[in-house]
């Protein structure tokens, strides 16, 4: 099975080529224990139809437009030499014409136009994190690598994790599970403390329909991680996004619960559905077909969420 990887050629400092970073977000309380700094990488091997970070799917730079920030000053229009800015376009930017020169961004006074993703060397990321060290110490927090998919960039992530471990920072990776375990075992496992491992759909055909690839490699990697826990001491938590009518079905959740029980895994986190991601897709010029599904545009009812939890409780998984 071919795994999409990003080239890791060295730059002038001998470090691997820097991936695009979407954001470095401090003071997070939702991505692991304590107060955390979350690094969002751009690029993912999956194409989940409900992706909550659609701007993280592509590994390439993009341009975003936020109509709520736009004041119709039109300063950007004469700056665009290719005529890619179209006031009557619902996305404002004609991305078939835009060459990503980003000149318009420098002119925009409100930030309505913005660059999605920037290159940062490992040392620059580490320096940004170091400012948050006092918060880690008092709260038992640390650094979470998220995305996108950070494990698309194994060499870069390995260097970053090694630096963080040496200065005593707790490290956590959020992963979709679609990666080379052989490479992971060498480059990542020695430096990582905690892994949040996402399982979405158990059926391979449904997984390919909604996520772009089948899930055989993902399930295989999870089983290998479970076996590696005893020797590595890593903490492994399974997370399941509850997507109405897709992942949040009795059949899918029961099959995942049985798989976890078989692998003697007793911890799971069910991530409640948040429909607000659809606006993020429009900012980068995309509409999502599943947005036409009425159940996808609404929050899940409390009773529906409770039913999902009851399925795992029936398998003695909490």
Secondary structure, DSSP 8 states (H G I E B T S, - for coil): ---------B-TTS-B---EEEEEEEEESSSSSSSEEEEEES--S---TT-TTGGGS-SS-EEEE-TTT-----TTGGG-TT--B-TTSTTSB-TTT-----HHHHH-SSSSEEEE-EE--HHHHHHHHHTTHHHHHHHT-EEEEESS-GGG-HHHHHHHHHHHHHTT-EEEEEE-S-S-HHHHHHHTGGG-SEEEEE---SSHHHHHHHHSS-SHHHHHHHHHHHHHHHHH--EEEEEEE--TTTTSSHHHHHHHHHHHHHTT---EEEE---TTHHHHHHHTT---GGGGSGGGSS---HHHHHHHHHHHHHTT--
